[in-house]
């Protein structure tokens, strides 16, 4: 059983990654890294479906959390896992409540991290229906 929140994207893998990166940037966060597990597998002579981890955050929110609970630095910056699972593209992440529980933080302390929910929902939602003429 996983403690990851999972959303199904309405887009292919590459487009989902692009949309997530756009949403992250539009909300004032910085992408600190990208781990392309599928490309790394190829470099080892192996194969796996497209699988990417985006590492991102905003020091304004994360620093305050780490000042209250220094060990929370292990779980920050935030991460999103984007992977193909058969015909679906999944976006997975840990909910901020789990970080609060793990480090004894009040819900208000991790409130800035809830932007991850908004980012994922905006990036994976289906496009609006086309207008009728």
Beta strands, then each sheet from edge to edge (+ up, - down):
strand 1: 4-8
strand 2: 30-36
strand 3: 51-57
strand 4: 78-85
strand 5: 88-94
sheet 1: 1+ 5- 4+ 3- 2+
end
